[in-house]
Amino acid sequence: MEKIEFSPPDIGEMEINEVVSALKSGWITTGPRTKRLERLLSQYCNTEKCVCLNSATSCMEMTLRALGVGTGDEVITSAYTYTATCSVICHVGATPVLVDTGKDSYEIDYDKIADAITDRTKVIIPVDIAGIMCDYDKIFAALEEKKHLYRPDTDMQKLFDRVIVLADSAHGLGASYHGKRSGEVADFTSFSFHAVKNLTTAEGGAIVWRNREDLDNDKLYQMYQLLSLHGQSKDALAKTRLGSWEYDIKGAYYKCNMTDIMAAIGLAQIERYEDLLKRRRQIVEMYNEGLRDCDVQLPQHIKDDSVSSMHLYPVRLNGKDRQFCNDFIAAMAEKGIPLNVHYKPLPLLTAYKMLGFKKEDYPNAMDVYKNEVTLPLHTKLTDEQINYIIKSFKEIYV
């Protein structure tokens, strides 16, 4: 049997050929391939515009900056997520407000969102963990309940009459909720194309947003271009036109653009993406069937109102603690099967302890973390490997 890996990138000849073509073209930084990928992603997400940057982290941070979020503002997010979701709040000088998960849930506690909103709250960043979209109806309902507290400061913020929703859908490209794809549900949606994601550009990410009659999409797109490329009024591609060297610097901004080499990988990946999602669904269904008689809590990738992107397969070992789970991970590793954990709640991490967050304030997140393990889920797994993982899981788990 081939070695089982946890989440290798699925790179084939199509991706390699696209990258070679980019290298041979002489255009390897932000250029025509990046722009084409943006167009294809916006079409896929049913949005008018898309901006590709060097990471989902940059996408979230530049969105907060475009909205004018900063010192004195508060941004709500979940205590159960990867650090990037929260670190971007700190990057712009705002105050992160962490909300516990729901009972026996990876998702933010929808009943506690309204209580977390103050007159300083500008944005909420819900997290679509494992590619399973949050219950956005409940999120918007909580924001409507407290819309009287919303105090917009910037022109962008004034386009909204309630707290703005920036979805961290790093895992969620291709997921759907009430028949709408991730990208057309929240006000803004960020995706990750890191090497371990369903669609990869090695590093990279994208931001999309819903159309609004009062929002100038071209102007906002240009704002992202300025924020991500030093505030330069022309990108490198525009400057190559004969006699068009002149440029201005509109602000002392940042550097987080996507390159055409990265985009080349993405162009091949998006062409294959529906087939990749189909294979992920097959694997999820095999896991669901193989583990359904075990005393575990399996992820709900397919619900009546939503279908996930099948990015991760987190499993809770009912009645077990973190030590048991760690020993279980070690035992599976001895059989050549790598497992992982998603995630350590933020209050357990030094950076967030230093900000004053305490694990005692997030009992549901701690309860989920104490018995969670994540099985391999990627398109290079064979049926033989999946059956071996299931068989080994059942042999070790008692």
Summary of the structure (lengths in Angstrom):
residues: 398
radius of gyration: 21.5
end to end distance: 25.5
largest distance: 72.4
contacts: 1353
relative contact order: 0.17
helix: 42%
strand: 16%
